[in-house]
Amino acid sequence: MTKKIKLAYDNKKKERPPEGSPELAAWLDERAKKRAEFYFDESRELPELDPDTHLLCGSWDFLYQSEEELDAENESMEKADEERRRAHLKIVKTDDKNK
């Protein structure tokens, strides 16, 4: 007999009604209406973007970042990428006196 694995930390909200219940349909309709209102709200202020900007995903905060913040983030991403590429390498210390 196998036991079901329990999560150490469950970050999912428990507000969703059970599957197949009529409350679930009403909850999904309300949730969809809120999201549609957010996405189609024309009064929401959006930043001006360059015509060459192509965003696939990200937060709204990313659109409002200054050039300095973007440069710092790009540098940290490049550093993390370099560390990831070197993760499989092993540092070997040699004794310089024996050479």
Stockholm file with secondary structure:
# STOCKHOLM 1.0

chainA/1-99         MTKKIKLAYDNKKKERPPEGSPELAAWLDERAKKRAEFYFDESRELPELDPDTHLLCGSWDFLYQSEEELDAENESMEKADEERRRAHLKIVKTDDKNK
#=GR chainA/1-99 SS CCCCCCCSSCCSCSCSCCTTCHHHHHHHHHHHHHHHHHHTCTTSCCCCCCTTCCCCSCCHHHHTCCHHHHHHHHHHHHHHHHHHHTTTCCCCCCCGGGC
#=GC SS_cons        CCCCCCCSSCCSCSCSCCTTCHHHHHHHHHHHHHHHHHHTCTTSCCCCCCTTCCCCSCCHHHHTCCHHHHHHHHHHHHHHHHHHHTTTCCCCCCCGGGC
//
